[in-house]
Amino acid sequence: MSSQIEMRFMRTEEDLQRWDWFLSLMDSKGLITVLEKSKPYKNHGESLLYRQYIKIKLNINE
């Protein structure tokens, strides 16, 4: 079974870096394939949060 998922993260820049590391690790182990990844976009106003859009494919064999 193979499924594509589109995700939107809204976190601090540091948290996005941690998610990037985690998803890269899962990709290197063959559990997922990162298909697309946007750059982090800063939220408007005084918010400290950033948005990032990521599309992955789950590599699941059932």
N, C-alpha and C positions, 0 to 999 in steps of 0.2 A: 504494500500500500504506500502511495506517495501523495502527500498533501502539501499544498502551498498555503502559506500564512502571511498576511500583511499585518505588520505591527506598527504602532506609533508609541514611542517612548516619550514621556515628558518628565525629565529629571534634571538634576544639576549636571554641570559639565563633567564633574568627577564621576558621578554615577553612570553617565553615558559611556565613559571610558571603561568602567568595570563591565558593563554589559557588552561592549565591543570585545573585550578580552574573553569573556565567557562564550559568546557566540563564535568567536574565532577558534576557541578550544573545541567546541562541539563540532565545528566544521572540519577541523583537522582530524578528529576521530571518526568522521564519516557519518555522524548522527544526523547532521543537517547539512544543507548547502545554502550558503548565503547568496541569493540571486541579485539583490539590489540593496544598496545602503545609501541614504542621503547624508549630506553633511548636517551637523547640528545647526538648528535655527534658533536664535534667541527669541524668547517670548517678548511680547511688546511691554512697554512700560518699565516699571521697576522690578519686575519679576527676575528672580535668579535662575529660573528654569529654562531649559532648552528643549526643543522637540527634535526627534530624529525618526525617520521612517525606514523600516527594514522589511524586506520581503525574503522569506526563507522557504525552503522545501524540506519537509521532514522525510528522512530516509528510514522508513520503518518497514521491516519485513515481518509479516504476521503469518 
